[in-house]
Amino acid sequence: MSAKIDLNCDCGEGFGPYAMGDDEAMLDVVTSASVACGFHAGDPQIMARVFAGAARKGVVVGAHPGYPDLWGFGRRPQRFALVEIERLLAYQIGAAQAVAALVGTRVAYVKPHGALSNLAMVEKDVARALARAVRAVDGSLAFLAVAGCPLEHEARAAGLEVACEAFADRAYGDDGLIAPRGAPGAVLTDPHEIAARALAMAREGEVVSLSGGRLPLKADSICLHGDHPGAAQAARTLRAALEAGGVEIAPFARPS
């Protein structure tokens, strides 16, 4: 069975002099880079550096907007009115587009971050607000969303191009959704186990849940988290396993 998959990484998640992950190393592996827009992480200098590096290496770039929560890295639950969520998203997408243009590239897609994304995966009105904001800012932008949740459905309903994302280094519950980070076994660290899961996602369209069940899983893109020690080596191991398994690695989106 032949297969094609995108590899994306969340990038630019430092702040000022504080680094988070090895963006340059990850850009050598991935085909898409989701760049923090300054609210949960990132700043104009980091954004420009990552956008420029991605352009040099032929990596497609996306905006990675989240909650305004630098201290909590955008992973703490917060509550905003729906119209406020739309404005938060529009603000960050616009910033990403402007900085990308400044260094000679273009944003091709949007991928919500952290707790904001988690909320939209279970609450339809929040998912609809995110999709509405993306469409209003630039309807040509693709939307990267976890498959089978309101984020995917609402983005499609809004007329956006949608790609489905899977996580090889995260555990899944029997409901097909990512297990909370605090749950036992929720975060995988063994590079070879992660690579094997990625291969099953790309070639078989399935994932093994925490209970051991096999779940169908649509994946157009696999996320490689780059914010932990050894992330770049794990990413290289994963890509090598996919290529050895006959999987074509290619971006899911192109700049308009």
Disulfide bonds with the S-S distance in Angstrom:
none
